[in-house]
Amino acid sequence: MSQADSLHGRFRTHVSELADALDANDEAAFRGAFERLREQLNVELNPELRRLAAEAQSAMRRFRERARLEVLADQEVPDARKRLAHVVKLTEEAAHRTLDLVEQSSPLVDRTSLGAAQLVEEWGLHGSRQLAVSTMWPERVIETLERTLKDSEHLKRHLSQMLLAQGYQDLSGQIISSVITLVIELESVLGQLVALANGEDTRRMPVLKLDSTQPMPEALMATGPQVPGISRGIVVEDQADIDALLASVAAGK
Amino acid sequence: MSNAMKFLVVDDFSTMRRIVKGLLNELGYSDITEADDGTTALPLLKNGAFDFLITDWNMPGMPGLDLLKAVRGDAKLAKLPVLMLTAEAKREQIIEAAQAGVSGYVIKPFTAATLKEKIDKILASKAAA
């Protein structure tokens, strides 16, 4: 360390000036000496402050680029809200559909059960008197069986529709999975933000990205069910339009 | 083709596999095998003498589109009817699937009638070929 860089070399003059002004009880000289000492301190402090500010700015810029903060804040978090709202709607609709079908099925089962019970009761009352072979009895049995057949068909249709209604789990599951991926990324970003605030180096920290596992063009990437309010390019949902599109591609081959 | 046909249903959601299996049962098909993605489906297809493949698109591991391409690229499986049953509805995706040789494409949610119609149509065109 040179003479000029030493504590003595840097501050001796200022301290002497301060001491002289103090001894002379010269307030103006004292303030002047104090001001020069402050400037000297600033001169030494500023480059360090500038370096620290530049480093912080650079780390923040790197972090913003890597963490896709704008995309997350402006697009993906609001999209996630819409996705979850759509899941609520899907699950509600499926539950109502299933409950409606159960309510519609219940009277059919009751009627079938009642018809069978009435036949059994009549058989018990009159069977011994051989009414079963009377003209009335076969007609009653046939009526009941025909009604049972019709009700069974309805019941089967209801059960099939209940089966299909459970498809909401696949659709909502796909939507929730995409939101979970986003939450994992946000968790990573928040962790890095905390690290940045603590002055740690974030350069080597990984940032997870959505859909990073699929090495295919963006237009072909699987994005799951369509969600109202989230645009993903041109969508074809009508079955007739899909069939026409398939036919036109086949014809062009 | 008869109702003794062998189906392979590929979907990562077990609920959807059960739904499709249930609907196939209602249509009279009972020989149904399940797989949860293309990676597990492909060896089954190569060894199983299946008559019909129904597959989802969006699956971890090997997606349905890659499975379709693998099927069409395999001399023994190339003519297998493949129905894509998926929530993926972008025009580019449907065109890509068509170019890869998909036999039919149905968007979820679907109806039992649509599934039946597509299976019948695919089988009819296979029989006519």
Interface residues (C-beta under 8 A of the other chain):
Chain A: K156 S160 Q161 L163 L164 Q166 G167 Y168 Q169 D170 L171 G173 Q174 T213 Q214 M216 A219 L220 A222 T223 G224 P225 Q226 R232 G233 I234 V235 V236 E237 Q239 I242 L245 L246 V249 A250 K253
Chain B: D11 F13 T15 M16 R18 I19 G22 L23 E26 W57 N58 P60 P63 L65 A87 E88 A89 K90 R91 E92 Q93 I94 I95 E96 A98 Q99 V102 G104 Y105 V106 I107 K108 P109 F110 T111 A112 T114
